[in-house]
Amino acid sequence: MVLRQLTSSAKSRQQLARKLAERNIPEDVAEAVLDRFQEVRLIDDADFADMWVRSRSQSRKLAKGALRRELADRGIDADTTAAALEQLSDADEEAAARLLVERKLRPGTELSDRADRDKTTRRLASMLARKGYQPAQAFRVVGEVIDARLGDGAAGHGSRHDAYDPEP
């Protein structure tokens, strides 16, 4: 059963322990099986965490905060998580946020009106927050992308700060 689980996708030790518990495998037997799998390196939480961070940061553009939560949910300890997250630079995270906002900012979106711009800003910053980006970073990136869009097509409509002031 453990091999079948590992065949479909990589799993952390805790995920496999949960699966064994669901099957009512005695805890001592489960621990022995998992220990053996770890000895022969079929289970390696550090490798799992590295792979998870690479995959989810590239495919879903998740920020470190979201990745940290996902790894914790899979039973990865804080030190192993921190080591895995080191492969993501702040510049990588910023570029991913910018790419997400540019992709989600619809070409026909009206940005010249303050109310429309504020609504778009809140929508895009909320999307980034759901992906684990810090609010200050989310509002800053959204504001910069909107400013760039306004500069391309309709310069002179408000200051950069008007576009994404998080206070009502």
FITOR-219874 format. One record per residue: x, y, z of N, C-alpha, C, O in turn; residue number from 1. Coordinates in Angstrom, 3 decimals, decimal comma. Layout:
% residues N
{{X; Y; Z}; {X; Y; Z}; {X; Y; Z}; {X; Y; Z}; NUM} ...
This chain:
% residues 168
{{0,820; -1,194; 0,000}; {0,000; 0,000; 0,000}; {0,861; 1,255; 0,000}; {0,536; 2,219; -0,693}; 1} {{1,956; 1,265; 0,764}; {2,834; 2,427; 0,806}; {3,489; 2,632; -0,553}; {3,593; 3,762; -1,030}; 2} {{3,929; 1,553; -1,172}; {4,531; 1,672; -2,504}; {3,540; 2,239; -3,519}; {3,907; 3,067; -4,352}; 3} {{2,308; 1,800; -3,450}; {1,280; 2,300; -4,359}; {1,086; 3,808; -4,164}; {0,942; 4,550; -5,136}; 4} {{1,083; 4,253; -2,914}; {0,951; 5,675; -2,625}; {2,113; 6,468; -3,221}; {1,918; 7,547; -3,780}; 5} {{3,316; 5,926; -3,096}; {4,503; 6,614; -3,604}; {4,583; 6,575; -5,123}; {5,223; 7,432; -5,733}; 6} {{3,942; 5,594; -5,735}; {3,953; 5,487; -7,191}; {3,133; 6,602; -7,815}; {3,517; 7,150; -8,848}; 7} {{2,017; 6,941; -7,205}; {1,150; 7,971; -7,786}; {1,763; 9,362; -7,665}; {1,650; 10,169; -8,588}; 8} {{2,408; 9,650; -6,540}; {3,086; 10,936; -6,349}; {3,909; 10,865; -5,067}; {3,655; 10,044; -4,187}; 9} {{4,899; 11,745; -4,988}; {5,732; 11,790; -3,781}; {4,867; 12,159; -2,583}; {3,919; 12,936; -2,699}; 10} {{5,203; 11,599; -1,449}; {4,445; 11,865; -0,222}; {5,433; 12,071; 0,921}; {6,552; 11,559; 0,898}; 11} {{4,998; 12,826; 1,910}; {5,794; 12,991; 3,117}; {5,545; 11,799; 4,037}; {4,587; 11,046; 3,861}; 12} {{6,410; 11,651; 4,997}; {6,253; 10,558; 5,961}; {4,906; 10,669; 6,672}; {4,221; 9,663; 6,857}; 13} {{4,524; 11,872; 7,070}; {3,261; 12,030; 7,794}; {2,062; 11,689; 6,910}; {1,093; 11,102; 7,390}; 14} {{2,112; 12,041; 5,650}; {1,006; 11,693; 4,758}; {0,840; 10,175; 4,675}; {-0,277; 9,657; 4,712}; 15} {{1,962; 9,477; 4,562}; {1,898; 8,016; 4,497}; {1,429; 7,422; 5,825}; {0,682; 6,444; 5,843}; 16} {{1,869; 8,014; 6,929}; {1,418; 7,542; 8,244}; {-0,098; 7,693; 8,374}; {-0,768; 6,823; 8,930}; 17} {{-0,628; 8,790; 7,864}; {-2,089; 8,997; 7,904}; {-2,815; 7,938; 7,080}; {-3,845; 7,410; 7,498}; 18} {{-2,262; 7,633; 5,900}; {-2,888; 6,615; 5,044}; {-2,889; 5,252; 5,737}; {-3,878; 4,521; 5,685}; 19} {{-1,783; 4,922; 6,377}; {-1,715; 3,639; 7,095}; {-2,702; 3,621; 8,262}; {-3,328; 2,595; 8,528}; 20} {{-2,842; 4,736; 8,950}; {-3,792; 4,812; 10,063}; {-5,228; 4,647; 9,566}; {-6,050; 4,012; 10,228}; 21} {{-5,526; 5,221; 8,399}; {-6,859; 5,070; 7,802}; {-7,167; 3,607; 7,511}; {-8,327; 3,195; 7,553}; 22} {{-6,149; 2,831; 7,219}; {-6,308; 1,403; 6,927}; {-6,246; 0,546; 8,194}; {-6,209; -0,682; 8,122}; 23} {{-6,234; 1,207; 9,349}; {-6,192; 0,526; 10,645}; {-4,952; -0,351; 10,830}; {-5,006; -1,390; 11,488}; 24} {{-3,850; 0,078; 10,247}; {-2,573; -0,618; 10,445}; {-2,077; -0,236; 11,844}; {-2,047; 0,949; 12,174}; 25} {{-1,692; -1,200; 12,660}; {-1,194; -0,875; 14,008}; {-0,025; 0,121; 13,928}; {0,819; 0,038; 13,035}; 26} {{0,003; 1,045; 14,863}; {0,986; 2,126; 14,824}; {2,424; 1,612; 14,807}; {3,265; 2,148; 14,086}; 27} {{2,709; 0,576; 15,597}; {4,087; 0,061; 15,633}; {4,483; -0,554; 14,293}; {5,630; -0,417; 13,866}; 28} {{3,557; -1,224; 13,632}; {3,826; -1,805; 12,315}; {4,040; -0,678; 11,295}; {4,965; -0,725; 10,484}; 29} {{3,180; 0,317; 11,351}; {3,294; 1,444; 10,433}; {4,644; 2,147; 10,605}; {5,309; 2,472; 9,621}; 30} {{5,039; 2,377; 11,838}; {6,327; 3,042; 12,104}; {7,484; 2,214; 11,561}; {8,418; 2,765; 10,980}; 31} {{7,432; 0,908; 11,740}; {8,496; 0,036; 11,237}; {8,584; 0,098; 9,710}; {9,675; 0,176; 9,145}; 32} {{7,432; 0,062; 9,055}; {7,400; 0,139; 7,592}; {7,957; 1,483; 7,134}; {8,788; 1,537; 6,227}; 33} {{7,505; 2,558; 7,753}; {7,959; 3,891; 7,356}; {9,451; 4,080; 7,632}; {10,158; 4,703; 6,840}; 34} {{9,926; 3,540; 8,758}; {11,363; 3,617; 9,060}; {12,171; 2,920; 7,968}; {13,189; 3,439; 7,511}; 35} {{11,712; 1,749; 7,557}; {12,426; 0,994; 6,527}; {12,421; 1,753; 5,195}; {13,441; 1,810; 4,508}; 36} {{11,298; 2,321; 4,842}; {11,202; 3,090; 3,606}; {12,119; 4,317; 3,666}; {12,693; 4,726; 2,657}; 37} {{12,243; 4,880; 4,832}; {13,139; 6,018; 5,007}; {14,605; 5,568; 4,893}; {15,421; 6,263; 4,287}; 38} {{14,933; 4,420; 5,468}; {16,298; 3,878; 5,385}; {16,743; 3,687; 3,947}; {17,883; 3,995; 3,599}; 39} {{15,854; 3,185; 3,117}; {16,216; 2,937; 1,722}; {15,911; 4,151; 0,834}; {15,957; 4,058; -0,393}; 40} {{15,607; 5,258; 1,449}; {15,396; 6,573; 0,809}; {14,217; 6,597; -0,166}; {14,234; 7,343; -1,145}; 41} {{13,209; 5,789; 0,099}; {11,970; 5,910; -0,659}; {11,094; 7,012; -0,071}; {10,202; 7,537; -0,737}; 42} {{11,361; 7,349; 1,174}; {10,706; 8,476; 1,838}; {11,822; 9,420; 2,283}; {12,735; 9,015; 3,002}; 43} {{11,742; 10,672; 1,853}; {12,708; 11,681; 2,256}; {11,979; 13,024; 2,294}; {11,711; 13,628; 1,255}; 44} {{11,665; 13,478; 3,495}; {10,889; 14,708; 3,629}; {11,616; 15,924; 3,061}; {10,966; 16,830; 2,540}; 45} {{12,940; 15,970; 3,144}; {13,694; 17,112; 2,600}; {13,568; 17,138; 1,070}; {13,331; 18,196; 0,486}; 46} {{13,724; 15,986; 0,430}; {13,562; 15,921; -1,023}; {12,123; 16,249; -1,424}; {11,883; 16,952; -2,405}; 47} {{11,177; 15,729; -0,649}; {9,768; 16,006; -0,911}; {9,508; 17,515; -0,840}; {8,860; 18,076; -1,724}; 48} {{10,014; 18,170; 0,210}; {9,794; 19,612; 0,398}; {10,428; 20,410; -0,745}; {9,814; 21,342; -1,264}; 49} {{11,653; 20,049; -1,138}; {12,310; 20,744; -2,251}; {11,485; 20,620; -3,528}; {11,255; 21,606; -4,228}; 50} {{11,046; 19,404; -3,822}; {10,245; 19,172; -5,017}; {8,919; 19,943; -4,943}; {8,487; 20,543; -5,927}; 51} {{8,292; 19,921; -3,787}; {7,002; 20,596; -3,609}; {7,142; 22,095; -3,862}; {6,329; 22,689; -4,570}; 52} {{8,171; 22,702; -3,284}; {8,390; 24,142; -3,450}; {8,653; 24,467; -4,920}; {8,057; 25,400; -5,457}; 53} {{9,525; 23,721; -5,572}; {9,810; 23,964; -6,992}; {8,536; 23,860; -7,828}; {8,228; 24,743; -8,629}; 54} {{7,819; 22,793; -7,634}; {6,636; 22,529; -8,443}; {5,544; 23,574; -8,222}; {5,048; 24,172; -9,177}; 55} {{5,176; 23,790; -6,971}; {4,052; 24,688; -6,667}; {4,379; 26,161; -6,916}; {3,494; 26,947; -7,253}; 56} {{5,652; 26,534; -6,748}; {6,010; 27,933; -7,014}; {6,000; 28,211; -8,516}; {5,675; 29,319; -8,943}; 57} {{6,354; 27,209; -9,313}; {6,359; 27,397; -10,763}; {4,971; 27,261; -11,370}; {4,556; 28,092; -12,178}; 58} {{4,257; 26,218; -10,982}; {2,966; 25,960; -11,630}; {1,844; 26,850; -11,098}; {1,007; 27,319; -11,870}; 59} {{1,823; 27,085; -9,789}; {0,725; 27,856; -9,190}; {1,135; 29,262; -8,789}; {0,291; 30,058; -8,378}; 60} {{2,428; 29,582; -8,903}; {2,964; 30,902; -8,543}; {2,663; 31,235; -7,089}; {2,347; 32,379; -6,759}; 61} {{2,763; 30,223; -6,214}; {2,497; 30,437; -4,794}; {3,680; 31,115; -4,121}; {4,836; 30,859; -4,460}; 62} {{3,377; 31,979; -3,167}; {4,397; 32,674; -2,389}; {4,871; 31,771; -1,250}; {4,273; 30,734; -0,964}; 63} {{5,949; 32,190; -0,615}; {6,536; 31,405; 0,470}; {5,539; 31,131; 1,588}; {5,543; 30,038; 2,155}; 64} {{4,689; 32,090; 1,916}; {3,711; 31,896; 2,991}; {2,759; 30,743; 2,710}; {2,500; 29,918; 3,587}; 65} {{2,244; 30,684; 1,501}; {1,326; 29,602; 1,131}; {2,056; 28,267; 1,086}; {1,524; 27,247; 1,523}; 66} {{3,278; 28,277; 0,556}; {4,060; 27,035; 0,492}; {4,387; 26,534; 1,892}; {4,356; 25,329; 2,142}; 67} {{4,696; 27,441; 2,798}; {4,989; 27,058; 4,190}; {3,769; 26,370; 4,814}; {3,910; 25,353; 5,494}; 68} {{2,582; 26,919; 4,584}; {1,345; 26,317; 5,122}; {1,094; 24,948; 4,509}; {0,738; 24,007; 5,217}; 69} {{1,276; 24,829; 3,200}; {1,039; 23,543; 2,544}; {1,993; 22,472; 3,062}; {1,581; 21,336; 3,296}; 70} {{3,253; 22,823; 3,240}; {4,217; 21,847; 3,750}; {3,898; 21,465; 5,194}; {4,031; 20,301; 5,570}; 71} {{3,482; 22,429; 5,999}; {3,096; 22,119; 7,384}; {1,905; 21,155; 7,394}; {1,854; 20,239; 8,215}; 72} {{0,954; 21,360; 6,486}; {-0,210; 20,465; 6,385}; {0,208; 19,041; 6,015}; {-0,505; 18,082; 6,309}; 73} {{1,356; 18,914; 5,377}; {1,846; 17,602; 4,961}; {2,862; 17,028; 5,945}; {3,508; 16,016; 5,674}; 74} {{2,989; 17,693; 7,089}; {3,826; 17,157; 8,161}; {5,304; 17,467; 8,048}; {6,119; 16,804; 8,690}; 75} {{5,665; 18,443; 7,259}; {7,076; 18,811; 7,104}; {7,435; 19,799; 8,212}; {6,735; 20,790; 8,420}; 76} {{8,533; 19,521; 8,922}; {8,916; 20,381; 10,049}; {9,439; 21,732; 9,557}; {9,778; 21,895; 8,385}; 77} {{9,497; 22,692; 10,476}; {9,844; 24,077; 10,145}; {11,249; 24,203; 9,557}; {11,447; 24,963; 8,609}; 78} {{12,221; 23,481; 10,094}; {13,594; 23,584; 9,581}; {13,701; 23,061; 8,152}; {14,351; 23,677; 7,308}; 79} {{13,066; 21,931; 7,883}; {13,085; 21,354; 6,537}; {12,360; 22,286; 5,565}; {12,795; 22,472; 4,429}; 80} {{11,263; 22,864; 6,019}; {10,514; 23,811; 5,199}; {11,370; 25,033; 4,884}; {11,437; 25,470; 3,735}; 81} {{12,019; 25,578; 5,900}; {12,861; 26,762; 5,694}; {13,967; 26,483; 4,681}; {14,255; 27,316; 3,822}; 82} {{14,581; 25,318; 4,786}; {15,639; 24,955; 3,844}; {15,087; 24,855; 2,416}; {15,734; 25,303; 1,469}; 83} {{13,912; 24,277; 2,263}; {13,306; 24,137; 0,929}; {12,934; 25,499; 0,349}; {13,061; 25,723; -0,855}; 84} {{12,472; 26,407; 1,209}; {12,049; 27,729; 0,736}; {13,228; 28,609; 0,338}; {13,046; 29,611; -0,355}; 85} {{14,436; 28,245; 0,769}; {15,617; 29,038; 0,409}; {15,870; 29,041; -1,094}; {16,550; 29,931; -1,605}; 86} {{15,331; 28,057; -1,805}; {15,538; 28,024; -3,248}; {14,751; 29,107; -3,977}; {15,000; 29,373; -5,153}; 87} {{13,794; 29,738; -3,275}; {13,028; 30,831; -3,863}; {13,598; 32,158; -3,379}; {13,631; 32,420; -2,177}; 88} {{14,041; 32,982; -4,296}; {14,547; 34,291; -3,904}; {13,374; 35,275; -3,823}; {12,296; 35,023; -4,361}; 89} {{13,606; 36,386; -3,150}; {12,585; 37,433; -3,096}; {12,283; 37,951; -4,502}; {11,144; 38,292; -4,818}; 90} {{13,319; 38,005; -5,337}; {13,121; 38,470; -6,718}; {12,245; 37,494; -7,503}; {11,410; 37,915; -8,304}; 91} {{12,435; 36,183; -7,273}; {11,590; 35,177; -7,936}; {10,135; 35,352; -7,523}; {9,227; 35,321; -8,353}; 92} {{9,937; 35,537; -6,220}; {8,584; 35,700; -5,694}; {7,934; 36,957; -6,263}; {6,766; 36,937; -6,650}; 93} {{8,683; 38,036; -6,311}; {8,183; 39,302; -6,860}; {7,821; 39,147; -8,336}; {6,775; 39,627; -8,773}; 94} {{8,675; 38,486; -9,097}; {8,418; 38,284; -10,524}; {7,161; 37,432; -10,733}; {6,373; 37,695; -11,641}; 95} {{6,982; 36,429; -9,903}; {5,791; 35,578; -10,017}; {4,526; 36,387; -9,723}; {3,520; 36,250; -10,420}; 96} {{4,582; 37,226; -8,696}; {3,419; 38,065; -8,352}; {3,096; 39,008; -9,503}; {1,935; 39,170; -9,880}; 97} {{4,124; 39,620; -10,051}; {3,934; 40,563; -11,162}; {3,320; 39,842; -12,372}; {2,405; 40,361; -13,012}; 98} {{3,830; 38,650; -12,677}; {3,306; 37,876; -13,804}; {1,831; 37,527; -13,593}; {1,027; 37,630; -14,519}; 99} {{1,483; 37,118; -12,377}; {0,082; 36,800; -12,081}; {-0,817; 38,011; -12,303}; {-1,873; 37,902; -12,926}; 100} {{-0,396; 39,161; -11,791}; {-1,211; 40,371; -11,914}; {-1,339; 40,772; -13,383}; {-2,429; 41,105; -13,848}; 101} {{-0,230; 40,740; -14,103}; {-0,283; 41,107; -15,529}; {-1,194; 40,169; -16,306}; {-1,907; 40,600; -17,212}; 102} {{-1,173; 38,893; -15,955}; {-2,010; 37,908; -16,637}; {-3,490; 38,103; -16,294}; {-4,356; 37,933; -17,153}; 103} {{-3,777; 38,460; -15,038}; {-5,173; 38,597; -14,600}; {-5,784; 39,962; -14,915}; {-7,006; 40,104; -14,934}; 104} {{-4,944; 40,962; -15,161}; {-5,460; 42,300; -15,467}; {-5,989; 42,285; -16,894}; {-5,225; 42,317; -17,858}; 105} {{-7,286; 42,237; -17,005}; {-7,928; 42,091; -18,308}; {-7,601; 43,278; -19,212}; {-7,590; 44,422; -18,759}; 106} {{-7,336; 43,002; -20,488}; {-6,950; 44,077; -21,406}; {-7,952; 45,234; -21,476}; {-7,542; 46,389; -21,582}; 107} {{-9,226; 44,953; -21,422}; {-10,220; 46,022; -21,535}; {-10,615; 46,656; -20,207}; {-11,559; 47,446; -20,162}; 108} {{-9,921; 46,330; -19,135}; {-10,290; 46,832; -17,812}; {-10,162; 48,347; -17,774}; {-9,132; 48,909; -18,147}; 109} {{-11,222; 48,995; -17,317}; {-11,245; 50,456; -17,198}; {-10,455; 50,854; -15,957}; {-10,794; 50,455; -14,843}; 110} {{-9,404; 51,638; -16,153}; {-8,553; 52,043; -15,032}; {-8,502; 53,554; -14,849}; {-7,891; 54,032; -13,893}; 111} {{-9,126; 54,314; -15,739}; {-9,029; 55,768; -15,641}; {-9,909; 56,318; -14,521}; {-9,608; 57,377; -13,970}; 112} {{-10,987; 55,619; -14,175}; {-11,867; 56,039; -13,091}; {-11,340; 55,502; -11,762}; {-11,003; 54,322; -11,662}; 113} {{-11,268; 56,341; -10,762}; {-10,702; 55,962; -9,458}; {-11,439; 54,761; -8,849}; {-10,795; 53,840; -8,346}; 114} {{-12,760; 54,756; -8,887}; {-13,537; 53,661; -8,288}; {-13,254; 52,337; -8,993}; {-13,086; 51,307; -8,340}; 115} {{-13,200; 52,363; -10,326}; {-12,885; 51,144; -11,081}; {-11,474; 50,664; -10,777}; {-11,233; 49,467; -10,620}; 116} {{-10,547; 51,607; -10,697}; {-9,154; 51,274; -10,413}; {-9,026; 50,658; -9,018}; {-8,301; 49,681; -8,831}; 117} {{-9,736; 51,236; -8,035}; {-9,703; 50,705; -6,668}; {-10,298; 49,297; -6,602}; {-9,764; 48,421; -5,922}; 118} {{-11,402; 49,092; -7,311}; {-12,036; 47,775; -7,335}; {-11,099; 46,743; -7,957}; {-10,955; 45,639; -7,432}; 119} {{-10,476; 47,090; -9,047}; {-9,528; 46,192; -9,712}; {-8,339; 45,909; -8,799}; {-7,875; 44,773; -8,706}; 120} {{-7,852; 46,941; -8,133}; {-6,720; 46,790; -7,211}; {-7,060; 45,810; -6,102}; {-6,278; 44,907; -5,802}; 121} {{-8,228; 45,986; -5,491}; {-8,645; 45,084; -4,400}; {-8,793; 43,645; -4,903}; {-8,382; 42,704; -4,223}; 122} {{-9,369; 43,476; -6,074}; {-9,562; 42,141; -6,645}; {-8,214; 41,452; -6,886}; {-8,036; 40,284; -6,540}; 123} {{-7,288; 42,170; -7,469}; {-5,983; 41,586; -7,783}; {-5,144; 41,358; -6,522}; {-4,453; 40,345; -6,416}; 124} {{-5,198; 42,283; -5,577}; {-4,451; 42,106; -4,324}; {-5,023; 40,927; -3,537}; {-4,268; 40,198; -2,893}; 125} {{-6,334; 40,729; -3,577}; {-6,953; 39,583; -2,904}; {-6,499; 38,272; -3,539}; {-6,252; 37,289; -2,841}; 126} {{-6,391; 38,264; -4,864}; {-5,907; 37,071; -5,558}; {-4,494; 36,740; -5,094}; {-4,187; 35,578; -4,829}; 127} {{-3,636; 37,744; -4,993}; {-2,266; 37,513; -4,523}; {-2,257; 37,042; -3,071}; {-1,477; 36,161; -2,711}; 128} {{-3,109; 37,616; -2,242}; {-3,167; 37,216; -0,830}; {-3,552; 35,740; -0,708}; {-3,010; 35,025; 0,135}; 129} {{-4,482; 35,283; -1,542}; {-4,876; 33,866; -1,513}; {-3,710; 32,957; -1,916}; {-3,685; 31,779; -1,557}; 130} {{-2,770; 33,493; -2,644}; {-1,598; 32,721; -3,061}; {-0,429; 32,904; -2,092}; {0,683; 32,453; -2,367}; 131} {{-0,682; 33,570; -0,952}; {0,321; 33,650; 0,095}; {1,196; 34,889; 0,101}; {2,134; 34,969; 0,895}; 132} {{0,921; 35,847; -0,750}; {1,726; 37,072; -0,771}; {1,294; 37,996; 0,362}; {0,114; 38,067; 0,708}; 133} {{2,256; 38,696; 0,929}; {1,973; 39,637; 2,009}; {1,157; 40,813; 1,449}; {1,360; 41,209; 0,301}; 134} {{0,236; 41,374; 2,248}; {-0,617; 42,466; 1,748}; {0,165; 43,661; 1,197}; {-0,177; 44,185; 0,137}; 135} {{1,198; 44,090; 1,898}; {1,955; 45,260; 1,426}; {2,577; 44,977; 0,058}; {2,544; 45,824; -0,835}; 136} {{3,137; 43,790; -0,095}; {3,742; 43,414; -1,367}; {2,677; 43,307; -2,450}; {2,888; 43,751; -3,578}; 137} {{1,542; 42,724; -2,111}; {0,463; 42,546; -3,084}; {-0,026; 43,898; -3,599}; {-0,144; 44,094; -4,809}; 138} {{-0,309; 44,827; -2,693}; {-0,804; 46,142; -3,116}; {0,260; 46,902; -3,902}; {-0,066; 47,601; -4,862}; 139} {{1,530; 46,775; -3,507}; {2,604; 47,467; -4,219}; {2,729; 46,935; -5,644}; {2,795; 47,717; -6,592}; 140} {{2,763; 45,618; -5,802}; {2,908; 45,019; -7,131}; {1,707; 45,374; -8,009}; {1,874; 45,755; -9,168}; 141} {{0,512; 45,250; -7,462}; {-0,686; 45,593; -8,235}; {-0,627; 47,055; -8,661}; {-0,915; 47,383; -9,812}; 142} {{-0,256; 47,929; -7,735}; {-0,155; 49,355; -8,061}; {0,852; 49,624; -9,163}; {0,599; 50,432; -10,057}; 143} {{1,992; 48,950; -9,103}; {3,026; 49,148; -10,120}; {2,551; 48,655; -11,492}; {2,793; 49,308; -12,507}; 144} {{1,882; 47,512; -11,517}; {1,392; 46,983; -12,795}; {0,304; 47,897; -13,361}; {0,283; 48,171; -14,561}; 145} {{-0,588; 48,362; -12,506}; {-1,646; 49,274; -12,976}; {-1,026; 50,580; -13,467}; {-1,423; 51,099; -14,509}; 146} {{-0,057; 51,112; -12,724}; {0,617; 52,339; -13,161}; {1,268; 52,148; -14,525}; {1,196; 53,028; -15,382}; 147} {{1,900; 51,001; -14,722}; {2,536; 50,718; -16,006}; {1,487; 50,650; -17,115}; {1,705; 51,156; -18,215}; 148} {{0,360; 50,026; -16,821}; {-0,721; 49,932; -17,807}; {-1,256; 51,324; -18,129}; {-1,499; 51,646; -19,292}; 149} {{-1,440; 52,149; -17,096}; {-1,921; 53,516; -17,331}; {-0,896; 54,317; -18,119}; {-1,262; 55,126; -18,971}; 150} {{0,364; 54,101; -17,844}; {1,429; 54,803; -18,556}; {1,464; 54,424; -20,024}; {1,820; 55,238; -20,876}; 151} {{1,089; 53,169; -20,321}; {1,092; 52,702; -21,708}; {-0,048; 53,318; -22,514}; {0,103; 53,620; -23,698}; 152} {{-1,192; 53,500; -21,852}; {-2,361; 53,915; -22,629}; {-3,010; 55,201; -22,199}; {-3,630; 55,866; -23,029}; 153} {{-2,902; 55,590; -20,945}; {-3,644; 56,762; -20,469}; {-2,853; 57,438; -19,360}; {-3,268; 57,415; -18,202}; 154} {{-1,749; 58,022; -19,693}; {-0,876; 58,641; -18,685}; {-1,571; 59,807; -18,016}; {-2,430; 60,470; -18,598}; 155} {{-1,172; 60,036; -16,773}; {-1,648; 61,198; -16,056}; {-2,914; 60,998; -15,267}; {-3,552; 61,983; -14,896}; 156} {{-3,305; 59,792; -14,995}; {-4,537; 59,556; -14,238}; {-4,211; 59,157; -12,818}; {-4,200; 57,973; -12,484}; 157} {{-3,951; 60,128; -11,995}; {-3,716; 59,853; -10,576}; {-2,290; 59,429; -10,315}; {-1,557; 59,050; -11,229}; 158} {{-1,913; 59,499; -9,062}; {-0,567; 59,075; -8,690}; {-0,558; 57,577; -8,438}; {-1,600; 56,932; -8,325}; 159} {{0,636; 57,056; -8,354}; {0,795; 55,628; -8,076}; {0,093; 55,250; -6,784}; {-0,515; 54,182; -6,703}; 160} {{0,164; 56,094; -5,788}; {-0,423; 55,779; -4,481}; {-1,942; 55,814; -4,510}; {-2,594; 55,099; -3,749}; 161} {{-2,513; 56,646; -5,388}; {-3,973; 56,677; -5,496}; {-4,502; 55,314; -5,945}; {-5,602; 54,916; -5,560}; 162} {{-3,732; 54,610; -6,748}; {-4,212; 53,387; -7,384}; {-4,348; 52,217; -6,425}; {-5,109; 51,288; -6,697}; 163} {{-3,640; 52,237; -5,326}; {-3,706; 51,042; -4,492}; {-3,627; 51,339; -3,005}; {-3,085; 50,543; -2,238}; 164} {{-4,152; 52,454; -2,603}; {-4,163; 52,800; -1,185}; {-5,024; 51,788; -0,445}; {-6,228; 51,722; -0,694}; 165} {{-4,438; 50,983; 0,473}; {-5,213; 49,943; 1,141}; {-6,188; 50,481; 2,180}; {-7,063; 49,751; 2,648}; 166} {{-6,048; 51,711; 2,531}; {-6,979; 52,303; 3,504}; {-8,180; 52,870; 2,757}; {-8,019; 53,450; 1,683}; 167} {{-9,399; 52,707; 3,318}; {-10,583; 53,231; 2,626}; {-10,614; 54,741; 2,584}; {-11,549; 55,324; 2,034}; 168} 
